[in-house]
Structure formats: structure tokens, C-alpha cells
Amino acid sequence: MTRPAVRMCARCERTTAEPVLVHEVHAATGPGFNVYACQECADHYPPRRDPYELPGAEPRRSRLTLRVYRVDVDGTISEKRDKVEVLVRGGALPVSLTSAFPPCGCPRCRAR
């Protein structure tokens, strides 16, 4: 004869003899633990997902947008040069420095 599983409900904090597993907490440095609920409270939790399942492939938006302008001596924009969108962990190839960031035309940079 085995002892029945008695667990505390994580929502109403009552003990129940018929616990429902509603969540698994995984820990990086030690054992994880399970979260249980009673039959009445189990409907209030979202369905469990496999933690090792990869999320769906949704298009990623740009996390960083660089705009390159040409500015005259007065500080006004005289020409819009380029726009570069950088994705985080995206599949985009890195942009070469010469095409994305043209060298400056000021006398100090031309001497280099």
C-alpha cells in the first residue's frame, strides 16, 4: 500500500489529496521543483509547455537602427546617406565597415 500524494495548492494554499501538476521550475545550479494545484484551481493556470521546445519562428524586429547623415558646418543635415538595422541573434550577415559607414571627409580624418 502506498501513501497518497498530499500537496499544497499554490493558489489557494489548501492541502489536497488529488494534486495537479501545473508548473515545473528548472534550476541552473541544483534540483528544480514542481508546483501543484488543487482540481478547482488548476483551471486558472495556463497549459504547461515543454521547456526544451524551441519557440516559434517569428520575425525579429530590429533592435538597433543606425542612420548615417552628412552634416554641414552649421549642424544641419544636408544629405541622408544610409540606414542600417542591426538584429540581435538574427540570421543577417554582418555589414562590412566600408559600405555601412563611409569614411569621414573632414581634414582630420582625411590625413589618416
Residue frames relative to the residue before (quaternion, step in Angstrom):
aa qw qx qy qz dx dy dz
M 1.0000 0.0000 0.0000 0.0000 0.00 0.00 0.00
T 0.2138 -0.7813 0.5761 0.1097 3.57 -0.85 0.99
R 0.5182 -0.6343 0.4821 0.3109 3.50 -1.17 0.63
P 0.4583 -0.6849 0.4757 0.3075 3.66 -0.83 0.84
A 0.5054 -0.6445 0.4853 0.3060 3.54 -1.12 0.72
V 0.0409 -0.7753 0.6302 -0.0097 3.53 -0.74 1.10
R 0.0368 0.8031 -0.5894 0.0796 3.56 -0.64 1.14
M 0.4465 -0.6559 0.5313 0.2969 3.52 -1.29 0.39
C 0.4474 -0.6706 0.5249 0.2731 3.58 -1.01 0.84
A 0.4324 -0.7206 0.4839 0.2441 3.56 -0.84 0.99
R 0.6874 0.4831 -0.2892 0.4588 3.62 1.15 -0.42
C 0.8131 0.2249 -0.1140 0.5246 3.59 0.69 -1.04
E 0.3696 -0.7822 0.4324 0.2542 3.60 1.33 -0.08
R 0.4667 0.6199 -0.4829 0.4059 3.57 1.07 0.74
T 0.4566 -0.6522 0.5129 0.3212 3.58 -1.13 0.49
T 0.0851 -0.7925 0.6038 0.0138 3.52 -1.10 0.78
A 0.4069 -0.7062 0.5301 0.2340 3.54 -1.13 0.73
E 0.7299 0.3221 -0.2112 0.5647 3.61 1.27 -0.21
P 0.0065 0.8404 -0.5417 0.0179 3.62 0.47 1.15
V 0.2351 -0.7341 0.6224 0.1357 3.53 -1.24 0.63
L 0.3840 -0.7144 0.5370 0.2317 3.58 -0.81 1.01
V 0.0764 -0.8357 0.5438 0.0083 3.61 -0.53 1.15
H 0.8127 0.0267 0.0059 0.5821 3.61 1.14 -0.43
E 0.1812 -0.7449 0.6310 0.1190 3.55 -1.17 0.70
V 0.1854 -0.7772 0.5939 0.0938 3.57 -0.75 1.04
H 0.1731 -0.7867 0.5884 0.0698 3.57 -0.66 1.17
A 0.1836 -0.7851 0.5858 0.0826 3.54 -0.97 0.91
A 0.4685 -0.6949 0.4739 0.2702 3.56 -1.04 0.76
T 0.8012 0.3090 -0.1421 0.4924 3.60 0.99 -0.71
G 0.8066 0.1181 -0.0775 0.5739 3.59 1.14 0.23
P 0.7151 -0.4214 0.2952 0.4732 3.57 -1.22 -0.16
G 0.4134 -0.6877 0.5380 0.2584 3.54 -1.11 0.66
F 0.2939 -0.7374 0.5667 0.2206 3.56 -1.21 -0.35
N 0.4307 -0.6862 0.5334 0.2433 3.52 -1.32 0.39
V 0.2518 -0.7356 0.6108 0.1497 3.55 -1.18 0.66
Y 0.1269 -0.8093 0.5731 0.0224 3.53 -0.77 1.10
A 0.1144 -0.7589 0.6363 0.0788 3.52 -1.33 0.43
C 0.5310 -0.5901 0.4836 0.3686 3.55 -1.25 0.32
Q 0.7144 -0.4581 0.3085 0.4296 3.58 -1.28 0.25
E 0.6776 0.5014 -0.3007 0.4461 3.61 0.95 -0.83
C 0.7364 0.4275 -0.2335 0.4696 3.60 0.95 -0.84
A 0.5242 0.6684 -0.4095 0.3328 3.60 1.17 -0.41
D 0.6182 0.5623 -0.3457 0.4268 3.61 1.12 -0.57
H 0.6361 0.5485 -0.3259 0.4341 3.61 1.19 -0.39
Y 0.6323 0.5106 -0.3303 0.4800 3.60 1.27 -0.14
P 0.5005 -0.6337 0.4790 0.3444 3.61 -1.05 0.62
P 0.6154 -0.5471 0.3899 0.4122 3.61 -1.15 0.42
R 0.5199 -0.6505 0.4564 0.3135 3.57 -1.07 0.75
R 0.2115 -0.7515 0.6123 0.1245 3.53 -1.22 0.68
D 0.5258 -0.5873 0.4987 0.3604 3.52 -1.25 0.41
P 0.4009 -0.7500 0.4589 0.2571 3.65 -0.56 1.04
Y 0.6901 0.4707 -0.2846 0.4704 3.58 1.18 -0.43
E 0.4839 0.6505 -0.4387 0.3875 3.57 1.28 0.04
L 0.4215 -0.7057 0.5089 0.2557 3.56 -0.89 0.94
P 0.4942 -0.6465 0.4756 0.3342 3.59 -0.97 0.72
G 0.6538 -0.5400 0.3695 0.3800 3.54 -1.22 0.51
A 0.5067 -0.6489 0.4773 0.3071 3.53 -1.16 0.63
E 0.0740 0.7892 -0.6010 0.1026 3.53 -0.16 1.28
P 0.5475 -0.6273 0.4185 0.3628 3.59 -0.95 0.69
R 0.3284 -0.7534 0.5420 0.1754 3.54 -0.90 0.98
R 0.3755 -0.7088 0.5525 0.2267 3.52 -1.00 0.83
S 0.6207 -0.5406 0.4186 0.3838 3.49 -1.26 0.40
R 0.2852 -0.7612 0.5594 0.1618 3.56 -1.01 0.83
L 0.7853 0.1297 -0.0592 0.6025 3.56 1.23 -0.42
T 0.0617 -0.7860 0.6149 0.0144 3.57 -0.83 0.98
L 0.1248 -0.7790 0.6128 0.0454 3.54 -0.78 1.09
R 0.1010 -0.7772 0.6193 0.0474 3.56 -0.88 0.95
V 0.1989 -0.7843 0.5817 0.0832 3.55 -0.84 1.04
Y 0.0452 -0.8009 0.5963 -0.0288 3.57 -0.74 1.13
R 0.3094 -0.6657 0.6272 0.2601 3.50 -1.34 0.28
V 0.1183 -0.8056 0.5805 0.0045 3.56 -0.72 1.14
D 0.3566 -0.7356 0.5304 0.2244 3.57 -0.94 0.88
V 0.7503 -0.4225 0.2653 0.4338 3.59 -1.27 0.06
D 0.6504 0.5101 -0.3184 0.4640 3.60 1.17 -0.47
G 0.5369 -0.6403 0.3945 0.3824 3.61 1.26 -0.19
T 0.5411 0.5947 -0.4262 0.4146 3.61 1.18 0.21
I 0.5123 -0.6456 0.4744 0.3092 3.54 -1.12 0.70
S 0.1710 -0.8075 0.5588 0.0805 3.55 -0.67 1.10
E 0.8067 0.0103 0.0124 0.5907 3.61 1.13 -0.51
K 0.2980 -0.7110 0.6053 0.1984 3.56 -1.05 0.82
R 0.2606 -0.8239 0.4891 0.1188 3.57 -0.48 1.21
D 0.8024 -0.1857 0.2013 0.5302 3.58 0.54 -1.12
K 0.1884 -0.7388 0.6315 0.1410 3.54 -1.35 0.25
V 0.0673 -0.7947 0.6033 -0.0043 3.58 -0.76 1.07
E 0.1399 -0.7752 0.6120 0.0706 3.57 -0.85 1.02
V 0.1857 -0.7903 0.5800 0.0672 3.56 -0.75 1.10
L 0.2090 -0.7781 0.5837 0.1009 3.56 -0.80 1.04
V 0.3726 -0.7010 0.5579 0.2417 3.54 -1.10 0.69
R 0.8430 -0.0527 -0.0323 0.5343 3.56 -0.73 1.14
G 0.3735 0.7239 -0.4985 0.2967 3.56 1.03 0.68
G 0.5776 -0.5960 0.4284 0.3573 3.53 -1.26 0.07
A 0.4259 0.7173 -0.4661 0.2948 3.59 1.21 0.17
L 0.4777 -0.6531 0.5084 0.2945 3.54 -1.12 0.69
P 0.5342 -0.6151 0.4490 0.3670 3.61 -1.04 0.58
V 0.4313 -0.6992 0.5149 0.2449 3.54 -1.02 0.83
S 0.4327 -0.6904 0.5027 0.2889 3.57 -0.86 0.87
L 0.5838 -0.6321 0.3873 0.3310 3.56 -1.05 0.77
T 0.6537 0.5391 -0.3428 0.4055 3.61 0.95 -0.66
S 0.7212 0.4220 -0.2720 0.4773 3.62 0.96 -0.72
A 0.7029 0.4699 -0.2805 0.4544 3.60 1.02 -0.70
F 0.8025 0.1517 -0.0524 0.5747 3.56 0.96 -0.83
P 0.1844 -0.8047 0.5502 0.1254 3.60 0.05 1.17
P 0.5705 -0.6068 0.4128 0.3687 3.59 -1.03 0.68
C 0.5614 -0.6106 0.4529 0.3269 3.51 -1.15 0.70
G 0.3523 -0.7558 0.5159 0.1963 3.58 -1.08 0.64
C 0.4250 0.7098 -0.4761 0.2981 3.60 1.19 0.21
P 0.6512 -0.5449 0.3423 0.4024 3.66 -1.09 0.52
R 0.6337 0.5390 -0.3485 0.4319 3.60 1.00 -0.70
C 0.7166 0.4364 -0.2597 0.4781 3.62 0.93 -0.83
R 0.6100 0.5556 -0.3623 0.4336 3.59 1.09 -0.59
A 0.6223 0.5587 -0.3469 0.4246 3.61 1.12 -0.54
R 0.5925 0.5988 -0.3685 0.3932 3.66 1.14 -0.40
